[in-house]
Amino acid sequence: MEDNMIYLSPNDTFNFSCSSNLSCFNECCQDLVQYLTPYDILRIKNRLGISSDVFLQKYTTEHTGPETGLPVIAFKTKQTDRNKCPFISSSGCKIYEDRPSSCRMYPLARGVFRSRETEKITEQYVLLKETHCLGCSQEKIWTIGEWIIDQELAEYNKMNDMLMEIISLKNRLLPGVLDIKSRLVFHMACYDLDRFRTDIFEKDLLKDFTCDTPDILNKIKDNDTALLLLGLKWLKHILFNDRGTR
């Protein structure tokens, strides 16, 4: 069977089950380029108990996305070992409870489209049937909604959709590669949250930014999710100066 993609509507079902009993176990965690979203990085670095800058330096690489012109983060893999995920072991994923959103979504892929006129988000799901994966031949049947709940994807989707809004604005208002200053700002607010927090409190980074939540500074002292939400809103202000945004 050749690799193929099957488009699914919200009411469609699919078969999938993964376990260490399958001969393909761990195959999806190698021979890959694993991109990470800001919320992925937040969850993983907190699970490891290390700062964002240490995580980024030790476990990731960065390049410029060819379509967006934005900094993109991916896991650093060993090319001599089938480009394996750095957190895979013979017994499975070592960070399973905080694994990236794309791992949670698999064997589905999710596309998001936002209407400029109504701001309404439309989702499109695709079932990825890959030759190395035996999971889709198992008996367990899911709806998309059941899969999202089972894989605890709601919070990931919410945070990732906010990033997609910024990417959409960037493509529309600032096509091409960002200048060095804007690139550094994007990297800090999205990926290097601990530095972002430090600069807020030590360098008065938000002095020209009006926060819509009065007690936000208290919240972000020890809440990385609140900090990331603030960072994404701040980025819209810094990069676009609210041009064309609502």
Beta strands, then each sheet from edge to edge (+ up, - down):
strand 1: 4-8
strand 2: 13-15
strand 3: 35-36
strand 4: 60-64
strand 5: 71-75
strand 6: 88-89
strand 7: 92-93
strand 8: 108-114
strand 9: 121-129
strand 10: 141-143
sheet 1: 1+ 9- 8+
sheet 2: 2+ 10-
sheet 3: 3+ 5- 4+
sheet 4: 6+ 7-
end
